Amino acid sequence: MKIDSWLLEILACPKCGGPLTPDEAADELVCAGECRYAYPVRDDIPVLLVDEARAPAT
Ligand SMILES: [Zn+2]
């Protein structure tokens, strides 16, 4: 997974608007805001759709 840092800076969680942090091992972008959803990255393209996101384990 390769996400440019400038891109990460402009991306925001579509659910809560929080910042996203890459999880290289899982190929996901994880919300660092309040919802903690994890968004998949497919072919280096972040899929920032709430419907596609993985909810945090509770
Ligand atoms: Zn969020």
N, CA, C, O and the ligand as a Tripos MOL2 file, in Angstrom:
@<TRIPOS>MOLECULE
protein
  233   231    59     0     0
PROTEIN
NO_CHARGES

@<TRIPOS>ATOM
      1 N           0.8560   -1.1930    0.0000 N.3       1 MET1
      2 CA          0.0000    0.0000    0.0000 C.3       1 MET1
      3 C           0.8860    1.2350    0.0000 C.2       1 MET1
      4 O           1.8460    1.3290    0.7650 O.2       1 MET1
      5 N           0.5550    2.1670   -0.8560 N.am      2 LYS2
      6 CA          1.3420    3.3860   -0.9340 C.3       2 LYS2
      7 C           0.3930    4.5760   -1.0610 C.2       2 LYS2
      8 O          -0.2710    4.7630   -2.0810 O.2       2 LYS2
      9 N           0.3510    5.3590   -0.0130 N.am      3 ILE3
     10 CA         -0.5030    6.5430   -0.0300 C.3       3 ILE3
     11 C           0.3910    7.7480    0.2090 C.2       3 ILE3
     12 O           1.1190    7.7960    1.2010 O.2       3 ILE3
     13 N           0.3410    8.7030   -0.6770 N.am      4 ASP4
     14 CA          1.1660    9.8980   -0.5120 C.3       4 ASP4
     15 C           0.7350   10.6820    0.7260 C.2       4 ASP4
     16 O          -0.4480   10.7700    1.0560 O.2       4 ASP4
     17 N           1.7360   11.2460    1.3940 N.am      5 SER5
     18 CA          1.4320   11.9520    2.6390 C.3       5 SER5
     19 C           0.5620   13.1800    2.3800 C.2       5 SER5
     20 O          -0.2780   13.5280    3.2110 O.2       5 SER5
     21 N           0.7540   13.8350    1.2400 N.am      6 TRP6
     22 CA         -0.0720   15.0080    0.9530 C.3       6 TRP6
     23 C          -1.5320   14.6010    0.7800 C.2       6 TRP6
     24 O          -2.4480   15.3500    1.1200 O.2       6 TRP6
     25 N          -1.7290   13.3940    0.2410 N.am      7 LEU7
     26 CA         -3.0900   12.9130    0.0500 C.3       7 LEU7
     27 C          -3.7310   12.6000    1.4020 C.2       7 LEU7
     28 O          -4.8930   12.9230    1.6480 O.2       7 LEU7
     29 N          -2.9530   11.9720    2.2580 N.am      8 LEU8
     30 CA         -3.4660   11.6570    3.5930 C.3       8 LEU8
     31 C          -3.9030   12.9210    4.3280 C.2       8 LEU8
     32 O          -4.8770   12.9170    5.0810 O.2       8 LEU8
     33 N          -3.1610   13.9990    4.0920 N.am      9 GLU9
     34 CA         -3.4680   15.2390    4.8070 C.3       9 GLU9
     35 C          -4.8000   15.8370    4.3890 C.2       9 GLU9
     36 O          -5.4590   16.5090    5.1830 O.2       9 GLU9
     37 N          -5.2040   15.5960    3.1380 N.am     10 ILE10
     38 CA         -6.4590   16.1980    2.6930 C.3      10 ILE10
     39 C          -7.6400   15.2490    2.8490 C.2      10 ILE10
     40 O          -8.7970   15.6610    2.7650 O.2      10 ILE10
     41 N          -7.3350   13.9670    3.0770 N.am     11 LEU11
     42 CA         -8.4210   13.0130    3.2610 C.3      11 LEU11
     43 C          -8.9810   13.1240    4.6810 C.2      11 LEU11
     44 O          -8.2560   13.3890    5.6390 O.2      11 LEU11
     45 N         -10.2680   12.9170    4.7790 N.am     12 ALA12
     46 CA        -10.8960   12.9150    6.0970 C.3      12 ALA12
     47 C         -11.9350   11.8010    6.1300 C.2      12 ALA12
     48 O         -12.4610   11.3890    5.0960 O.2      12 ALA12
     49 N         -12.2100   11.3370    7.3060 N.am     13 CYS13
     50 CA        -13.2060   10.3000    7.4850 C.3      13 CYS13
     51 C         -14.5720   10.8100    7.0360 C.2      13 CYS13
     52 O         -15.0230   11.8560    7.5020 O.2      13 CYS13
     53 N         -15.2500   10.0680    6.1190 N.am     14 PRO14
     54 CA        -16.5600   10.5180    5.6370 C.3      14 PRO14
     55 C         -17.6540   10.3890    6.7000 C.2      14 PRO14
     56 O         -18.7420   10.9450    6.5470 O.2      14 PRO14
     57 N         -17.3690    9.6760    7.7470 N.am     15 LYS15
     58 CA        -18.3860    9.4840    8.7750 C.3      15 LYS15
     59 C         -18.3340   10.5900    9.8280 C.2      15 LYS15
     60 O         -19.3520   11.2020   10.1500 O.2      15 LYS15
     61 N         -17.1370   10.8360   10.3570 N.am     16 CYS16
     62 CA        -17.0320   11.8110   11.4540 C.3      16 CYS16
     63 C         -16.1450   12.9960   11.1180 C.2      16 CYS16
     64 O         -16.0760   13.9520   11.8900 O.2      16 CYS16
     65 N         -15.4480   12.9510    9.9520 N.am     17 GLY17
     66 CA        -14.5950   14.0680    9.5800 C.3      17 GLY17
     67 C         -13.2360   14.0500   10.2400 C.2      17 GLY17
     68 O         -12.4690   15.0060   10.1130 O.2      17 GLY17
     69 N         -12.9300   12.9860   10.9370 N.am     18 GLY18
     70 CA        -11.6470   12.8900   11.6320 C.3      18 GLY18
     71 C         -10.5060   12.5600   10.6880 C.2      18 GLY18
     72 O         -10.7420   12.1840    9.5400 O.2      18 GLY18
     73 N          -9.2660   12.6970   11.1590 N.am     19 PRO19
     74 CA         -8.0880   12.3550   10.3400 C.3      19 PRO19
     75 C          -7.9550   10.8530   10.1810 C.2      19 PRO19
     76 O          -8.4450   10.0790   11.0030 O.2      19 PRO19
     77 N          -7.2780   10.4500    9.0990 N.am     20 LEU20
     78 CA         -7.1000    9.0260    8.8060 C.3      20 LEU20
     79 C          -5.6350    8.6500    8.9490 C.2      20 LEU20
     80 O          -4.7480    9.3970    8.5330 O.2      20 LEU20
     81 N          -5.3890    7.4950    9.5350 N.am     21 THR21
     82 CA         -4.0220    6.9900    9.6460 C.3      21 THR21
     83 C          -3.9160    5.6730    8.9050 C.2      21 THR21
     84 O          -4.7940    4.8180    9.0250 O.2      21 THR21
     85 N          -2.8330    5.5000    8.1290 N.am     22 PRO22
     86 CA         -2.6840    4.2630    7.3760 C.3      22 PRO22
     87 C          -2.3120    3.0890    8.2750 C.2      22 PRO22
     88 O          -1.4960    3.2180    9.1870 O.2      22 PRO22
     89 N          -2.9220    1.9560    8.0020 N.am     23 ASP23
     90 CA         -2.5290    0.7030    8.6340 C.3      23 ASP23
     91 C          -1.9410   -0.1610    7.5250 C.2      23 ASP23
     92 O          -2.6690   -0.8440    6.8050 O.2      23 ASP23
     93 N          -0.6150   -0.1250    7.3960 N.am     24 GLU24
     94 CA          0.0630   -0.7910    6.2800 C.3      24 GLU24
     95 C          -0.2220   -2.2850    6.2660 C.2      24 GLU24
     96 O          -0.4430   -2.8650    5.2030 O.2      24 GLU24
     97 N          -0.2200   -2.9030    7.4230 N.am     25 ALA25
     98 CA         -0.3860   -4.3520    7.4970 C.3      25 ALA25
     99 C          -1.7540   -4.7880    6.9990 C.2      25 ALA25
    100 O          -1.8860   -5.8290    6.3560 O.2      25 ALA25
    101 N          -2.7730   -3.9870    7.2970 N.am     26 ALA26
    102 CA         -4.1350   -4.3730    6.9550 C.3      26 ALA26
    103 C          -4.6050   -3.7570    5.6410 C.2      26 ALA26
    104 O          -5.7190   -4.0350    5.1960 O.2      26 ALA26
    105 N          -3.7600   -2.9120    5.0030 N.am     27 ASP27
    106 CA         -4.1810   -2.1940    3.8080 C.3      27 ASP27
    107 C          -5.4590   -1.4090    4.0670 C.2      27 ASP27
    108 O          -6.4150   -1.4790    3.2940 O.2      27 ASP27
    109 N          -5.4590   -0.6770    5.1440 N.am     28 GLU28
    110 CA         -6.6370    0.1040    5.5070 C.3      28 GLU28
    111 C          -6.2250    1.4960    5.9580 C.2      28 GLU28
    112 O          -5.0910    1.7270    6.3770 O.2      28 GLU28
    113 N          -7.1640    2.4040    5.8620 N.am     29 LEU29
    114 CA         -7.0020    3.7030    6.4900 C.3      29 LEU29
    115 C          -7.9400    3.7250    7.6870 C.2      29 LEU29
    116 O          -9.1470    3.5160    7.5610 O.2      29 LEU29
    117 N          -7.3640    3.9780    8.8320 N.am     30 VAL30
    118 CA         -8.1450    3.9110   10.0540 C.3      30 VAL30
    119 C          -8.4190    5.3200   10.5640 C.2      30 VAL30
    120 O          -7.5190    6.1530   10.6720 O.2      30 VAL30
    121 N          -9.6800    5.5560   10.8720 N.am     31 CYS31
    122 CA        -10.0810    6.8630   11.3790 C.3      31 CYS31
    123 C          -9.4800    7.0840   12.7580 C.2      31 CYS31
    124 O          -9.6020    6.2390   13.6440 O.2      31 CYS31
    125 N          -8.8260    8.2350   12.9300 N.am     32 ALA32
    126 CA         -8.2670    8.5710   14.2390 C.3      32 ALA32
    127 C          -9.2180    9.5050   14.9790 C.2      32 ALA32
    128 O          -8.8930   10.0110   16.0530 O.2      32 ALA32
    129 N         -10.3810    9.7260   14.4010 N.am     33 GLY33
    130 CA        -11.3880   10.5520   15.0580 C.3      33 GLY33
    131 C         -12.2530    9.7190   15.9770 C.2      33 GLY33
    132 O         -11.7980    8.7270   16.5470 O.2      33 GLY33
    133 N         -13.4990   10.1240   16.1190 N.am     34 GLU34
    134 CA        -14.3060    9.4370   17.1280 C.3      34 GLU34
    135 C         -14.9100    8.1230   16.6610 C.2      34 GLU34
    136 O         -15.2250    7.2780   17.4990 O.2      34 GLU34
    137 N         -15.0880    7.9090   15.3410 N.am     35 CYS35
    138 CA        -15.7910    6.6950   14.9100 C.3      35 CYS35
    139 C         -14.8760    5.4770   14.8010 C.2      35 CYS35
    140 O         -15.3340    4.3460   14.9580 O.2      35 CYS35
    141 N         -13.5680    5.7010   14.5290 N.am     36 ARG36
    142 CA        -12.5920    4.6030   14.4570 C.3      36 ARG36
    143 C         -12.8840    3.5890   13.3610 C.2      36 ARG36
    144 O         -12.4090    2.4550   13.4310 O.2      36 ARG36
    145 N         -13.6470    3.9700   12.3620 N.am     37 TYR37
    146 CA        -13.8890    3.0620   11.2510 C.3      37 TYR37
    147 C         -12.5960    2.8430   10.4670 C.2      37 TYR37
    148 O         -11.7100    3.6980   10.4450 O.2      37 TYR37
    149 N         -12.5110    1.6680    9.8200 N.am     38 ALA38
    150 CA        -11.3550    1.3610    8.9900 C.3      38 ALA38
    151 C         -11.8210    1.2510    7.5410 C.2      38 ALA38
    152 O         -12.7430    0.4980    7.2280 O.2      38 ALA38
    153 N         -11.1730    2.0100    6.6670 N.am     39 TYR39
    154 CA        -11.5570    2.0400    5.2560 C.3      39 TYR39
    155 C         -10.5600    1.2410    4.4260 C.2      39 TYR39
    156 O          -9.3500    1.3680    4.6110 O.2      39 TYR39
    157 N         -11.0690    0.4120    3.5060 N.am     40 PRO40
    158 CA        -10.1540   -0.4120    2.7000 C.3      40 PRO40
    159 C          -9.4010    0.4300    1.6730 C.2      40 PRO40
    160 O          -9.8900    1.4660    1.2230 O.2      40 PRO40
    161 N          -8.2030   -0.0320    1.3100 N.am     41 VAL41
    162 CA         -7.4310    0.5810    0.2350 C.3      41 VAL41
    163 C          -7.2720   -0.4760   -0.8500 C.2      41 VAL41
    164 O          -6.6690   -1.5270   -0.6320 O.2      41 VAL41
    165 N          -7.8250   -0.1750   -2.0250 N.am     42 ARG42
    166 CA         -7.7700   -1.1400   -3.1180 C.3      42 ARG42
    167 C          -6.9510   -0.5740   -4.2630 C.2      42 ARG42
    168 O          -7.2580    0.4980   -4.7840 O.2      42 ARG42
    169 N          -5.8960   -1.3050   -4.6590 N.am     43 ASP43
    170 CA         -5.0020   -0.8350   -5.7210 C.3      43 ASP43
    171 C          -4.4940    0.5620   -5.4230 C.2      43 ASP43
    172 O          -4.4370    1.4180   -6.3070 O.2      43 ASP43
    173 N          -4.1240    0.7850   -4.1670 N.am     44 ASP44
    174 CA         -3.5950    2.0700   -3.6950 C.3      44 ASP44
    175 C          -4.6260    3.1950   -3.7220 C.2      44 ASP44
    176 O          -4.2710    4.3650   -3.5820 O.2      44 ASP44
    177 N          -5.8800    2.8530   -3.8990 N.am     45 ILE45
    178 CA         -6.9340    3.8700   -3.8970 C.3      45 ILE45
    179 C          -7.7630    3.7030   -2.6280 C.2      45 ILE45
    180 O          -8.3730    2.6540   -2.4230 O.2      45 ILE45
    181 N          -7.7920    4.7130   -1.7840 N.am     46 PRO46
    182 CA         -8.6080    4.6050   -0.5790 C.3      46 PRO46
    183 C         -10.0990    4.6290   -0.9270 C.2      46 PRO46
    184 O         -10.5580    5.4760   -1.6940 O.2      46 PRO46
    185 N         -10.8300    3.6980   -0.3580 N.am     47 VAL47
    186 CA        -12.2760    3.6440   -0.5770 C.3      47 VAL47
    187 C         -12.9560    4.2580    0.6370 C.2      47 VAL47
    188 O         -13.2100    3.5960    1.6440 O.2      47 VAL47
    189 N         -13.2410    5.5480    0.5030 N.am     48 LEU48
    190 CA        -13.7830    6.2670    1.6560 C.3      48 LEU48
    191 C         -15.3080    6.2860    1.6110 C.2      48 LEU48
    192 O         -15.9380    7.3300    1.4440 O.2      48 LEU48
    193 N         -15.8660    5.1120    1.7640 N.am     49 LEU49
    194 CA        -17.3180    4.9700    1.7810 C.3      49 LEU49
    195 C         -17.7050    4.3070    3.0990 C.2      49 LEU49
    196 O         -17.1420    3.2810    3.4810 O.2      49 LEU49
    197 N         -18.6570    4.8980    3.7740 N.am     50 VAL50
    198 CA        -19.0790    4.3380    5.0590 C.3      50 VAL50
    199 C         -19.6210    2.9260    4.8640 C.2      50 VAL50
    200 O         -19.4390    2.0610    5.7210 O.2      50 VAL50
    201 N         -20.2920    2.6940    3.7260 N.am     51 ASP51
    202 CA        -20.8340    1.3590    3.4470 C.3      51 ASP51
    203 C         -19.7420    0.2980    3.3100 C.2      51 ASP51
    204 O         -19.9810   -0.8790    3.5800 O.2      51 ASP51
    205 N         -18.5410    0.7170    2.8900 N.am     52 GLU52
    206 CA        -17.4360   -0.2190    2.6920 C.3      52 GLU52
    207 C         -16.5570   -0.3350    3.9220 C.2      52 GLU52
    208 O         -15.6850   -1.2020    3.9820 O.2      52 GLU52
    209 N         -16.7720    0.5130    4.8890 N.am     53 ALA53
    210 CA        -15.8830    0.5770    6.0410 C.3      53 ALA53
    211 C         -16.1290   -0.5660    7.0060 C.2      53 ALA53
    212 O         -17.2140   -1.1430    7.0740 O.2      53 ALA53
    213 N         -15.0870   -0.8660    7.7420 N.am     54 ARG54
    214 CA        -15.1830   -1.8790    8.7730 C.3      54 ARG54
    215 C         -15.3580   -1.1520   10.1060 C.2      54 ARG54
    216 O         -14.5500   -0.2990   10.4740 O.2      54 ARG54
    217 N         -16.4070   -1.4980   10.8070 N.am     55 ALA55
    218 CA        -16.6420   -0.8560   12.0930 C.3      55 ALA55
    219 C         -15.6350   -1.3890   13.1080 C.2      55 ALA55
    220 O         -15.2020   -2.5360   13.0020 O.2      55 ALA55
    221 N         -15.2670   -0.5900   14.0690 N.am     56 PRO56
    222 CA        -14.2930   -1.0430   15.0670 C.3      56 PRO56
    223 C         -14.8750   -2.1670   15.9250 C.2      56 PRO56
    224 O         -16.0760   -2.2110   16.1880 O.2      56 PRO56
    225 N         -14.0150   -3.0510   16.3410 N.am     57 ALA57
    226 CA        -14.4470   -4.1330   17.2410 C.3      57 ALA57
    227 C         -14.8670   -3.5260   18.5790 C.2      57 ALA57
    228 O         -14.2190   -2.6260   19.1130 O.2      57 ALA57
    229 N         -15.9200   -4.0260   19.0700 N.am     58 THR58
    230 CA        -16.3910   -3.4800   20.3470 C.3      58 THR58
    231 C         -16.3260   -4.5330   21.4490 C.2      58 THR58
    232 O         -16.6830   -4.2530   22.5930 O.2      58 THR58
    233 ZN        -14.3220    8.7060   11.6600 Zn       59 ZN59
@<TRIPOS>BOND
     1     1     2 1
     2     2     3 1
     3     3     4 2
     4     3     5 am
     5     5     6 1
     6     6     7 1
     7     7     8 2
     8     7     9 am
     9     9    10 1
    10    10    11 1
    11    11    12 2
    12    11    13 am
    13    13    14 1
    14    14    15 1
    15    15    16 2
    16    15    17 am
    17    17    18 1
    18    18    19 1
    19    19    20 2
    20    19    21 am
    21    21    22 1
    22    22    23 1
    23    23    24 2
    24    23    25 am
    25    25    26 1
    26    26    27 1
    27    27    28 2
    28    27    29 am
    29    29    30 1
    30    30    31 1
    31    31    32 2
    32    31    33 am
    33    33    34 1
    34    34    35 1
    35    35    36 2
    36    35    37 am
    37    37    38 1
    38    38    39 1
    39    39    40 2
    40    39    41 am
    41    41    42 1
    42    42    43 1
    43    43    44 2
    44    43    45 am
    45    45    46 1
    46    46    47 1
    47    47    48 2
    48    47    49 am
    49    49    50 1
    50    50    51 1
    51    51    52 2
    52    51    53 am
    53    53    54 1
    54    54    55 1
    55    55    56 2
    56    55    57 am
    57    57    58 1
    58    58    59 1
    59    59    60 2
    60    59    61 am
    61    61    62 1
    62    62    63 1
    63    63    64 2
    64    63    65 am
    65    65    66 1
    66    66    67 1
    67    67    68 2
    68    67    69 am
    69    69    70 1
    70    70    71 1
    71    71    72 2
    72    71    73 am
    73    73    74 1
    74    74    75 1
    75    75    76 2
    76    75    77 am
    77    77    78 1
    78    78    79 1
    79    79    80 2
    80    79    81 am
    81    81    82 1
    82    82    83 1
    83    83    84 2
    84    83    85 am
    85    85    86 1
    86    86    87 1
    87    87    88 2
    88    87    89 am
    89    89    90 1
    90    90    91 1
    91    91    92 2
    92    91    93 am
    93    93    94 1
    94    94    95 1
    95    95    96 2
    96    95    97 am
    97    97    98 1
    98    98    99 1
    99    99   100 2
   100    99   101 am
   101   101   102 1
   102   102   103 1
   103   103   104 2
   104   103   105 am
   105   105   106 1
   106   106   107 1
   107   107   108 2
   108   107   109 am
   109   109   110 1
   110   110   111 1
   111   111   112 2
   112   111   113 am
   113   113   114 1
   114   114   115 1
   115   115   116 2
   116   115   117 am
   117   117   118 1
   118   118   119 1
   119   119   120 2
   120   119   121 am
   121   121   122 1
   122   122   123 1
   123   123   124 2
   124   123   125 am
   125   125   126 1
   126   126   127 1
   127   127   128 2
   128   127   129 am
   129   129   130 1
   130   130   131 1
   131   131   132 2
   132   131   133 am
   133   133   134 1
   134   134   135 1
   135   135   136 2
   136   135   137 am
   137   137   138 1
   138   138   139 1
   139   139   140 2
   140   139   141 am
   141   141   142 1
   142   142   143 1
   143   143   144 2
   144   143   145 am
   145   145   146 1
   146   146   147 1
   147   147   148 2
   148   147   149 am
   149   149   150 1
   150   150   151 1
   151   151   152 2
   152   151   153 am
   153   153   154 1
   154   154   155 1
   155   155   156 2
   156   155   157 am
   157   157   158 1
   158   158   159 1
   159   159   160 2
   160   159   161 am
   161   161   162 1
   162   162   163 1
   163   163   164 2
   164   163   165 am
   165   165   166 1
   166   166   167 1
   167   167   168 2
   168   167   169 am
   169   169   170 1
   170   170   171 1
   171   171   172 2
   172   171   173 am
   173   173   174 1
   174   174   175 1
   175   175   176 2
   176   175   177 am
   177   177   178 1
   178   178   179 1
   179   179   180 2
   180   179   181 am
   181   181   182 1
   182   182   183 1
   183   183   184 2
   184   183   185 am
   185   185   186 1
   186   186   187 1
   187   187   188 2
   188   187   189 am
   189   189   190 1
   190   190   191 1
   191   191   192 2
   192   191   193 am
   193   193   194 1
   194   194   195 1
   195   195   196 2
   196   195   197 am
   197   197   198 1
   198   198   199 1
   199   199   200 2
   200   199   201 am
   201   201   202 1
   202   202   203 1
   203   203   204 2
   204   203   205 am
   205   205   206 1
   206   206   207 1
   207   207   208 2
   208   207   209 am
   209   209   210 1
   210   210   211 1
   211   211   212 2
   212   211   213 am
   213   213   214 1
   214   214   215 1
   215   215   216 2
   216   215   217 am
   217   217   218 1
   218   218   219 1
   219   219   220 2
   220   219   221 am
   221   221   222 1
   222   222   223 1
   223   223   224 2
   224   223   225 am
   225   225   226 1
   226   226   227 1
   227   227   228 2
   228   227   229 am
   229   229   230 1
   230   230   231 1
   231   231   232 2
@<TRIPOS>SUBSTRUCTURE
     1 MET1         2 RESIDUE 1 A MET
     2 LYS2         6 RESIDUE 1 A LYS
     3 ILE3        10 RESIDUE 1 A ILE
     4 ASP4        14 RESIDUE 1 A ASP
     5 SER5        18 RESIDUE 1 A SER
     6 TRP6        22 RESIDUE 1 A TRP
     7 LEU7        26 RESIDUE 1 A LEU
     8 LEU8        30 RESIDUE 1 A LEU
     9 GLU9        34 RESIDUE 1 A GLU
    10 ILE10       38 RESIDUE 1 A ILE
    11 LEU11       42 RESIDUE 1 A LEU
    12 ALA12       46 RESIDUE 1 A ALA
    13 CYS13       50 RESIDUE 1 A CYS
    14 PRO14       54 RESIDUE 1 A PRO
    15 LYS15       58 RESIDUE 1 A LYS
    16 CYS16       62 RESIDUE 1 A CYS
    17 GLY17       66 RESIDUE 1 A GLY
    18 GLY18       70 RESIDUE 1 A GLY
    19 PRO19       74 RESIDUE 1 A PRO
    20 LEU20       78 RESIDUE 1 A LEU
    21 THR21       82 RESIDUE 1 A THR
    22 PRO22       86 RESIDUE 1 A PRO
    23 ASP23       90 RESIDUE 1 A ASP
    24 GLU24       94 RESIDUE 1 A GLU
    25 ALA25       98 RESIDUE 1 A ALA
    26 ALA26      102 RESIDUE 1 A ALA
    27 ASP27      106 RESIDUE 1 A ASP
    28 GLU28      110 RESIDUE 1 A GLU
    29 LEU29      114 RESIDUE 1 A LEU
    30 VAL30      118 RESIDUE 1 A VAL
    31 CYS31      122 RESIDUE 1 A CYS
    32 ALA32      126 RESIDUE 1 A ALA
    33 GLY33      130 RESIDUE 1 A GLY
    34 GLU34      134 RESIDUE 1 A GLU
    35 CYS35      138 RESIDUE 1 A CYS
    36 ARG36      142 RESIDUE 1 A ARG
    37 TYR37      146 RESIDUE 1 A TYR
    38 ALA38      150 RESIDUE 1 A ALA
    39 TYR39      154 RESIDUE 1 A TYR
    40 PRO40      158 RESIDUE 1 A PRO
    41 VAL41      162 RESIDUE 1 A VAL
    42 ARG42      166 RESIDUE 1 A ARG
    43 ASP43      170 RESIDUE 1 A ASP
    44 ASP44      174 RESIDUE 1 A ASP
    45 ILE45      178 RESIDUE 1 A ILE
    46 PRO46      182 RESIDUE 1 A PRO
    47 VAL47      186 RESIDUE 1 A VAL
    48 LEU48      190 RESIDUE 1 A LEU
    49 LEU49      194 RESIDUE 1 A LEU
    50 VAL50      198 RESIDUE 1 A VAL
    51 ASP51      202 RESIDUE 1 A ASP
    52 GLU52      206 RESIDUE 1 A GLU
    53 ALA53      210 RESIDUE 1 A ALA
    54 ARG54      214 RESIDUE 1 A ARG
    55 ALA55      218 RESIDUE 1 A ALA
    56 PRO56      222 RESIDUE 1 A PRO
    57 ALA57      226 RESIDUE 1 A ALA
    58 THR58      230 RESIDUE 1 A THR
    59 ZN59       233 GROUP 0 **** ****
